[in-house]
Structures are given as structure tokens and as C-alpha cells.
């Protein structure tokens, strides 16, 4: 019986761990730092398996353990790896306390307001207030140009409409790897939104890598029906990854996050 319980525990954690790691990376601003927090969560659960049953949903419990550790440590952002990370940390100081955590949990990780409140130890009204505050603060902070890499015309138009509705400018929509590279060369973007499977069976990941090799660090959001292809545990992994079918709130949140925490002087405040 104990062996079976251990197997069930491992399977439950394994199912949700890639998403915890994604959240930790986006929250800390650094993949290595995020992974250290994820390891600390695992160590806590191994020491006390009952933590995973503290809430009705094991995933809520897993994220609640993370937040307990995160809050106790003082919620630090990782040391800047480069100039972009340094700019991100400078912006972070201007956000309302806890608002970014609530926004990520709700719109990127898909927790409802009651679950966000459970994870963060708040009441529902407080959680909703923090989400609203984060949306307003981040969307006001940065404007830039966006390259969309998406082969389905209706989806590309929808993404473009969401992005432009936020005040950003869509430079182009690429349907293939080659088109993406050419369009980026013609007008380097401040942000890339990319699918991973494109019209000619080329790879959006390869397209992004080609562009980054040419222009350096540009924030990237992957929007895909195949998130498991990117959440593999291998490095590097994307900090911003949205599952299809997506919601407008998810796209707006990820765009705000990516622009806000990866902005440089080339982006218009």
C-alpha cells in the first residue's frame, strides 16, 4: 500500500511539475532560480507528503507549497543575467506587492480566482483586486512592435487584434520559418509570438532560434497546442508558453509580462 501511495504521489507531482517550473521561471525572472524553487517544493513534499492533500486539487496544493517557500524567502527576483534582466528588475520594483503572482496564476496557469486566493493565502476579493491592478500596471508600462509567427490565418488575425488592442504594433505575420526570418530581418521586433508547427511543416522554434541568433535577446511567447514539446526539462525552456486553445486574457497577460520584464530602451515607455 505504501509503495502504491508513493507511485501515486510521484505521478501527481510529475503531471503538474512542468507547469510549476514554467510559473517559477516567469516569476523569478531566471530559469536557474525558478528551478531551485521547484526543487525546494519537491523536497518539502517528499518530507511531508500530506502537503499535497492540503487543498482539494493537488495542483493547487503544489503551487501553495511553492508560494509558502517563495514568500518566506522574501520573493526575490534572480540576479540579472544581462541588460534585459536588469531592466526587468527595475520595472519590477514599481509593481504593487503580490499583483504579478496573482496575474500569472490566474491568466497563464489557469487557476480561477478562488484557487489563486487559496494558493496565495488571500480571500477571493483580494485576489481579484491584485489581478486587476497587475493588468492595469503592466499594460500601461511598455509599448513595442510584435512579430506574429502563426500559419492559421484566423488565429493570426485574432492574436494580432488582441496585441493591437493593447497598444502594440504588429509588424508582420509569418506562416513559415523562412518568412519569419525574412520579416524579422526587414523590421526587427521587440516581441515574438510564435506557434511551433508551421504551414510547410517547418518549426516555429527553429524560426525563433534563427531570429535570436541574428538579433540577440528578444522576448518570445510560444502559443501552441503541443506544450509538452517545449516543457521537457532541457535548457533553455520558454518562460512564456500559452496552450491552445488560448483565451484573450492569457495572451494579454503573457504579452504584458514579456514586454514588461524584457523591455529595453528600444521599447517606448
C-alpha positions in Angstrom: 0.0 0.0 0.0 2.8 2.4 0.9 4.5 1.7 -2.4 1.3 2.4 -4.3 0.8 5.7 -2.5 4.4 6.7 -3.4 3.7 5.9 -7.1 0.5 7.9 -7.0 2.3 10.8 -5.3 5.1 10.7 -7.9 2.7 10.6 -10.8 0.7 13.5 -9.5 3.8 15.7 -9.0 5.2 14.7 -12.4 2.0 15.7 -14.1 2.0 19.2 -12.7 5.7 19.9 -12.3 6.4 21.3 -15.8 3.8 24.0 -15.2 5.2 24.8 -11.8 8.6 25.2 -13.4 7.1 27.5 -16.0 5.5 29.6 -13.4 8.6 29.7 -11.2 10.7 30.8 -14.2 8.3 33.6 -15.2 8.0 34.8 -11.6 11.7 34.8 -10.6 12.9 36.1 -14.0 15.6 33.4 -14.3 15.3 29.8 -15.3 18.0 28.6 -12.9 16.4 30.5 -10.0 13.0 29.1 -10.8 14.2 25.6 -10.9 15.8 26.0 -7.5 12.4 26.9 -6.1 10.8 23.9 -7.9 13.4 21.6 -6.3 12.7 23.1 -2.9 9.0 22.4 -3.4 9.8 18.8 -4.2 12.0 18.4 -1.2 9.2 19.8 1.0 6.6 17.3 -0.4 9.0 14.4 0.0 9.5 15.3 3.6 5.8 15.8 4.2 3.6 14.1 1.5 0.5 15.4 3.3 1.2 18.9 1.9 -0.1 17.7 -1.4 -3.5 16.9 0.1 -3.8 20.3 1.9 -6.3 21.5 -0.8 -9.0 19.8 -2.8 -6.8 19.9 -6.0 -3.3 18.6 -5.8 -2.1 21.2 -8.3 -3.4 23.9 -6.0 -1.5 22.3 -3.1 1.7 22.1 -5.2 1.6 25.8 -6.1 0.6 26.7 -2.5 3.8 25.0 -1.2 5.7 27.0 -3.8 4.2 30.2 -2.5 4.9 29.4 1.1 8.6 28.9 0.2 8.6 31.9 -2.1 7.0 34.3 0.4 9.3 33.1 3.3 12.3 33.8 1.2 11.2 37.3 0.6 10.0 36.8 -3.0 13.3 37.8 -4.6 13.9 38.2 -8.3 17.0 36.5 -9.6 20.3 38.3 -10.1 20.3 39.9 -13.6 21.9 37.7 -16.2 22.2 40.5 -18.7 20.9 44.0 -19.5 17.4 42.8 -20.3 17.1 41.1 -17.0 18.4 44.2 -15.3 15.7 46.3 -17.0 13.2 43.8 -15.9 14.2 44.0 -12.3 14.0 47.8 -12.4 10.4 47.6 -13.7 9.5 45.0 -11.0 10.1 47.5 -8.2 7.2 49.6 -9.4 4.6 46.9 -9.2 2.0 46.6 -6.5 3.0 43.9 -4.0 1.8 40.4 -5.0 -0.1 41.6 -8.1 2.2 39.8 -10.6 1.9 36.5 -8.8 -1.9 36.7 -8.8 -2.0 37.6 -12.5 0.3 34.8 -13.6 -1.6 32.2 -11.6 -5.0 33.3 -13.0 -4.3 34.1 -16.6 -1.3 32.0 -17.5 -1.6 29.0 -15.2 -5.4 28.9 -15.5 -6.4 28.9 -11.8 -9.7 30.6 -11.0 -9.9 33.4 -8.6 -10.8 31.2 -5.6 -7.8 28.9 -6.4 -5.5 31.9 -6.6 -6.7 33.0 -3.2 -6.0 29.5 -1.8 -2.5 29.4 -3.2 -1.6 32.9 -2.0 -3.4 32.7 1.3 -5.8 35.5 0.5 -9.6 36.0 0.2 -11.2 36.0 -3.2 -11.8 39.7 -3.3 -8.1 40.4 -2.6 -7.0 38.0 -5.3 -9.3 39.7 -7.9 -8.1 43.1 -6.9 -4.4 42.1 -7.3 -5.2 40.6 -10.8 -6.9 43.9 -11.9 -4.1 46.0 -10.6 -1.4 43.9 -12.3 -3.2 44.1 -15.7 -3.5 47.9 -15.5 0.1 48.5 -14.4 1.7 46.2 -16.9 -0.3 47.3 -19.9 0.5 50.9 -19.2 4.2 50.4 -18.8 5.6 49.4 -22.2 4.7 49.6 -25.9 6.5 47.9 -28.8 6.4 46.1 -32.1 5.4 42.5 -32.4 6.1 39.7 -35.0 3.4 37.0 -35.1 4.5 33.6 -36.4 1.3 31.6 -37.0 0.2 29.6 -40.0 -3.6 29.6 -39.3 -5.0 32.9 -40.7 -7.9 33.2 -38.3 -5.7 32.6 -35.3 -3.1 35.0 -36.6 -5.8 37.7 -37.1 -7.2 37.1 -33.6 -3.7 37.3 -31.9 -2.9 40.5 -33.9 -6.2 42.1 -32.8 -5.5 41.3 -29.2 -2.0 42.7 -29.4 -3.0 45.8 -31.2 -5.8 46.4 -28.8 -3.2 46.6 -26.1 -1.5 49.4 -27.9 1.3 47.4 -29.5 2.0 47.3 -33.3 2.1 44.1 -35.2 4.8 44.3 -37.9 4.1 41.1 -39.8 2.5 37.7 -39.7 4.8 34.9 -40.9 3.4 31.4 -41.9 6.8 29.6 -42.3 10.3 29.6 -40.8 11.8 31.3 -43.9 9.1 34.0 -43.9 9.7 34.7 -40.2 13.4 35.1 -40.6 12.9 37.4 -43.6 10.3 39.5 -41.9 12.4 39.9 -38.7 15.3 41.0 -40.8 13.2 43.6 -42.6 11.9 45.0 -39.3 13.4 43.6 -36.0 10.6 43.1 -33.5 10.5 43.9 -29.8 8.5 40.8 -29.1 7.8 37.5 -31.0 4.6 35.4 -30.6 5.1 32.0 -32.3 3.4 28.7 -32.9 5.8 25.7 -33.0 4.3 23.9 -36.0 4.1 26.0 -39.2 2.5 25.8 -42.6 5.3 23.9 -44.5 6.0 21.6 -41.6 8.9 23.9 -40.6 9.4 24.7 -36.9 8.5 27.9 -35.1 11.2 27.0 -32.6 13.8 26.9 -35.3 12.5 30.2 -36.7 12.8 31.8 -33.3 16.3 30.5 -32.8 17.3 31.8 -36.2 16.0 35.3 -35.3 17.6 35.3 -31.9 20.9 34.2 -33.4 20.8 37.2 -35.7 19.4 39.9 -33.3 20.2 38.7 -29.8 17.8 38.6 -26.9 14.2 39.3 -27.9 11.3 38.2 -25.6 9.3 35.2 -27.1 5.9 33.8 -26.3 5.0 30.4 -27.7 1.3 29.8 -28.3 0.9 26.1 -29.1 -1.3 23.0 -28.9 1.8 21.0 -28.1 3.3 22.5 -24.9 4.9 19.1 -23.9 7.3 19.6 -26.8 8.8 22.6 -25.1 8.4 21.7 -21.4 10.9 18.9 -21.5 13.3 19.8 -18.6 16.0 20.6 -21.2 17.6 24.0 -21.4 16.6 26.6 -22.5 12.9 26.5 -21.9 10.5 29.3 -22.7 9.4 31.5 -19.8 6.1 32.3 -21.6 4.2 29.4 -23.0 0.4 29.5 -23.8 -1.6 26.5 -24.5 -4.1 26.4 -27.4 -7.0 26.9 -27.3 -6.0 30.2 -25.6 -8.0 33.0 -24.1 -7.7 36.7 -24.7 -6.7 37.1 -21.0 -3.9 34.6 -21.4 -2.4 36.4 -24.4 -2.8 39.9 -22.8 -1.1 38.7 -19.6 1.8 37.0 -21.4 2.4 39.9 -23.7 2.3 42.3 -20.8 4.7 40.1 -18.8 7.1 39.6 -21.6 7.2 43.3 -22.6 7.4 44.4 -19.0 10.1 42.1 -17.8 12.2 42.0 -21.0 11.9 45.7 -22.0 14.9 47.7 -23.0 15.5 51.3 -24.0 14.3 50.4 -27.6 10.8 50.0 -26.3 8.7 53.1 -25.9 7.5 53.6 -22.4 
